[in-house]
Amino acid sequence: MRKRIAFVTDEYPLTLTDAGGLASYVQRMAQLLAALDHQVEVFVSDRRSFVDEDGPVLVHHVGPAAGGFALAGRWLGRHRRLRSAGAPWVAAQLDISLGMAGAVSRRERELEFERGRGFDFVQSCDLWFRGLFISRAGRPHIIRCSWARDLFQRVDGVSHNPPNAIFAWLERLAIRRATAAYAPSEYVSRYYRERFRLDVGVVRPPFGGLVQEAARPDFLLPPRFLLHFGQVCRRKGSDVLAEALPIAWELEPELMMVWAGKDVEGRLPGFQRDWGSRADNVIAPGAVPRSQLITLIKQAAASVLPSRCDNLPNTAIESLAAGVPVIGTQNSSIDELVVHEANGLLVPQEDPAALAAAMVRLWRFDLVPDARALPKGPTLARMAPDAAAAALLFFAASVASR
């Protein structure tokens, strides 16, 4: 049966030049479901409201709610625990979430009037509690846990000030108010279950990326290189990689790297000073357009992703889909994708020497893993596009009676 499905998200590639993992996932799943003849619409927060199209997917850009800031202020006033926080910051985010809920509600009324029924289910993201005010009446409202703010920001070293604590609480409140919730990784699902007793299931994302035209980077690439991409930050292990590189260069002075991603903590200049005369071995263009990033992934000898914690990241998924081996870390969720010496290498977290040894091993062709071969175990098999789409539809159907 053809389904009508809505995705509510804080980011989507049409609105961002450097869209992150959440945007990539929503676009990939939306296009996949549309190709399977389901009617898919995306609601993304934006500065103004208008409707756009991304191929067969209708995209609603949603601005803040009319009068929503005042409504958010009143909602804050009813919740004693929120009043001591940075109320303007919190009210601004509540305002956006109210706008998203209003847009979904209006569209459902249109569909019911025109076609006799609204959406079969709505999926929102936990990021910025965009689904907090979405009704669960008449159909499931599912939340995809794209991260765990408490955990990720602690690893990032972000101060847990009152607004951040309230944002984390509101994200968990949205999860509790939804019909059901899931995470793409066992790692994040287990964290929510054990730390907060939240019933968060696991639904894997689709393996493989969208077919997009690759573009030549607007900077010179070395003939051979290792790739570190996504955000450049502590959570992604960028500082451990920075410390590992001089160790690797002692054994392989010609080893080259490309670091493609936003330097969110501003630490790259310090890394470059520490690398001294070898700093030119690392090309760091910052965030690059998606089309250029595809080229980098396809041409890399390996992706180096030494995360401290993650959530089945698109960096690893896209690398493996392109046939590029991944050097990742144990107990970070990347180890749910990478099988040691099958489609990459796994090293302990925060171990620069082990990371350097893995990079040198791949650089020297001492190990040539087959990243396209499915490793033993069910994870990647469940991420085949049709299987991933079926798993999401089954999850929605299984919670419809709640």
N, C-alpha and C positions, 0 to 999 in steps of 0.2 A: 504493500500500500504506500502510495506517495505521501510523504510526511511534509509538514510545514514546520520549519525549524528556525529559531532565532538565536543568534549569538550576540551577547552583550559584552563589550570589551572596552578597555581603556586605550588600546592602541591597535592600529591596523596599518598595513603597508601604504595604503593610499594617503594616509595623513602624516606619515613619518618618512624622512629620508634615511634614517638609521634605525628602522624598526627592530625591536628585540624579539626574543623567543615567543612571547605571547602573541604578537602580531603575526609572526610566521606560522604558528600553529593554527590560529583562527582562519587565516587565509587558506592554508593547506586543507584543513578539514572542510571548510565551507565549499571550496571548489570540488573536492572529492565527492561530497554528498550531492552537490548540484549535478555532477557528471553521472551520478546514479539516479537522476531524475527526481530528486527531492527539491522542494521549493525552499531556498535558504535565503535568509535576510540577516544582515549584520547591523548592529547599532553600536556606533563608536563615538566616544566623547570628543567634542571638538569645540572650537570657539564660537561657531555659528551653526545654525541648523539648515541642512539641505540634503537632497537625495542624489546619490551617485550610483554608478554601476561598476562592478568588477567582473566583467564577463557575464555569466548567468546569475551572479549574486547581486541582489539589491543591497546597497549600503546606505544606511541612514546616519548621516553626521548629526550629532545631537549637541546643541548648545545647552548652557545652564537653564534650569527651570525658570519660567516667568514667575517672579516673586518667590523663587525657591530659597534665596538666601534668608529671607524672613521666616519662611516655613522651617528651614533648617535650624534657625535660631530658637524657634519655639520647641522644636524637637529636642535640641540640646537642653533647654530649660527643664524638660520633663525628666531628664536623666542626670541625677545628681553627680554621678561619677564623671560626667563629661564637663561639668561647669568649671572645674579647676584647671582644665587643660588649656591649650592655646586655642580658645574658642573661635577666633576668626579663621584660623587654618582649618580646623575641623568643620566649621560651618560651610566653608567654601567647597570642601569635598562632598559633604552631605548634599549641598546644592546641586552638584553635578550628578550625583547618584539619584536624586529626586527627578532631575531632568530625564535621565535614562529610563527610569520606571514609567514616567509619564508618556514618553515616546513609544515604549513597548505597548502600554495600555491603549493608547490612541490607535496604533496600528492594528492591534487585535480587534478593536471595535470595527474598524474598517473591513477587516477580513471577514468577520462574522456577518456584517451587513451585506457584503458583496458575494461571499462564497459559502456562507453558512457555518463556518467554524474558524477559530483563530489558530494559533500555533499548537502543534502537538506537544512540543516542549520548548522551554527556553533555557539556554545555558549561558550563565554569566561567569565572570572571573572574580576571584577573591581580591585581586589587586585593587586597592582603593575602594573596596566594598561596593562595587558598582551594582551588585544585585540586591543590596540591602532592602530596598523598598519594592522590589518586584513581587507581585502577587503569585502565590502558588495555587490559587483557586482554579479548578477546572482542568489543570494540566500541570505536569511536573515543572518545577524550577530547579535546575541542577547547577551547582557551582563547581567549576574546575579550579583546583588549588594550584596556582602557578608558582607559588612560593610559600614560605612561612616567615612572615616578617620578623618575628622574635628571633628565630634561628638565624636567618640570613643576615640581619643587621648586626647581631652579636658577632658573627664571624667577620663581617665587614669592619667591626670596630666602631660602628655608629653609636653615639651616645643614646641611651634609652630614655630620652627626655619625655616630659608629659605628652606632647602631641604624638610622638611615635608610639608610646604605650597605648594611647587611645586609638590610634589608627589600627594597631594590631588587634585590640579588643573589638573594634567595629568589624574588622575582617572576619574574626571568629564568630561574632554575632550574626553576620550575614550567612555564614556556613550553617549555624544552628537554625536559622529561620528558613533556610531552603528545604526543599523536599529531600534532597540528597546531595552529597558531595563526593568528588573523587580527585585523586592526584595522578599524574602520569607515572610517578615513581613510587616504588615501595618505600624508599627513603623518606619522602615527605609524608606519605600516608602513615607510616609507622610513627613519625614524630607527632603528628596530630593525635593519633590514637593514644599513645603513651603519655604525652605531656598534658593533653587537654581532654582526653576521653571523648574525642569527636569521632563519629563513625564516618571515616573517609576511606572510600574504596580505592581501587586502582583500575584505570582504563588507559591503555597505552595509546600514544599518538601514532599517526601513520608514518611509516618508514619511507624515506625518500622525499625529495623536495619537488616543488613545482617546476614544470618545464619552463625555463626562462632563458632568454638569450644572454650569453656571457659577453661582456665587453672588455676591451683591453684596458688595463689599469692606466691611470694618467701619471704613473711613476714607473721607473725602470725596475724590472724584476730580475733577480739573479737567475742563472741557469737552473740551479737547484736550491731548495730552501725548505725549512720547516716552518709551520704556520701556527701562530697563537692568535686567536681571534675571538670576537665577542667583546665584552667589557674587559678593560685592563684594570684589575682591582684585586684586593686581598682575597676576597671570596673565591675568585677564579684562579688563585695561586700564582698571580703574576709576579709577586715578590719572591716566591720560591724559585720560579723560573729565572728571574733576574740573577739570583744567587747561584743557580746551577750552571748558567752559561759560561762563566770563567772556568769552571771545572771541566766542562766539555771542551772548551777551546784549548786547554792544555793538551788534550789528546787529539783534537781535530781543529787546528787553527782556521781551516777554511769553512767551517760550519756556518751557514747563513740562516737567518730567520727573518720572517715578516711578522710584525705585530700589527694587526688590523683591528682597531676598535677604539672606542672612546676611553680616554685616560680619566676615569671618573674621580680618582683620588689625587691626580696631579703629581704622581710619583715618577713618571717616566724620565723627566730630566735628571733626577737623582740617580736612577738606574744607569743612565747614559754616562754620567760622570764616573760612577763606579766601574764601568766597563773600560774606561780609558781609551787606549788606542784601538780596542776592538769594537768600539761603539758603532763603527761603520758596518759591522757584520749584521746589524739589526736595522732593518728598514721599518720605520714606524710612521705610516701615513695617517694615523688616526682612523676615525670612522670612514668607511668607503661606501659608495653606492652599492646596492644589492647586486647589480649586474656585474660589477667589478669583483665583488666578493666571490661570486660563483667561479670566476676565473682563478682566483687565488686558491680556492679549495681544490679545484680540479688539478691544478699544477703543483700543489704541495707534495713533498715526499712523505710527510706525515703531519697530522695536527697534534699540537702539544697542549693539553688541557688539564693542568694539574690542580683541579678545583679542590677546595676544602669541603664544600657542600654544594649540591646542585639538585636539579629536578629533571633528570633525563634530558639534558640540554640539547637544543637544536644544533649547537656546534658539533657535538659528537654524532648526532643522527645524520646531519648533512654530509659530514666527512665520510662516514661509512657508506652512505648512499652513493657517494661519488667514487667509491673504491679506494679511499685514502685511509690508511691505518691511523689509529688514535693512540697516543700515549696519554693515559689517564691515571687517576688515583683510586685506591681502594677506599671503600666505605664512604663514597661521595655521591652515589647514584650512577656515575659513569660506569662503574663496575657492573651495573645491570645490563649494559650494552656491550662492553668490551670484554672479550675473553682472552686472557693472557696467552700470548704467542699464537693466537688464532686469527684475530683481526686487529691486533694491537698489543700494547704492553701496559701493564698495571704496576704502579710503584706506590710505596707508602706515602701518605700525606706528609708534607713539610719535611721532605728528605731530599735536599738539593743534590747530594751525591748520587742517590739512586736515580733521580730524574736525569741527571747528566749522563749516567751510564746508559740509560734507555735511549736517549737521543743519539749518543755516539753509536750504539748498536744498530739503530736504523740507518743512521748516516753512512755507516760502513757496509751496509747490506749484509750484516751478520745475521739478520732476520728479515725475511720478506714476507710479512703476513698477508693473507688473502682477505682483504676487508670486505669483499663481495660475498664470500662464503658465509652462510649462516652458521654461527657457532652452535655448539650443543646447548640445548636449553630452549625454552619456549618464548623468550622475550621478543626476539626479532621476528619470529614467525607470527606472533600476535600483532606485530606492527606492519605486516603487509597491508597495503592500502585498503583492500576490500575487507580484510579481517578487522582492521582498526575501525572502519566505518560501521561494520556490523556490531562490534563490541559497544560502541557508543549508543547505537540504536537499541541494543538489547538492554543496556544499563538503564536508559530512559524508560523503556517498557516495563522493566522489572520494578521501578519505583513509582509507576503511575498510580498505583492504588494507595500510596501513603497519604 
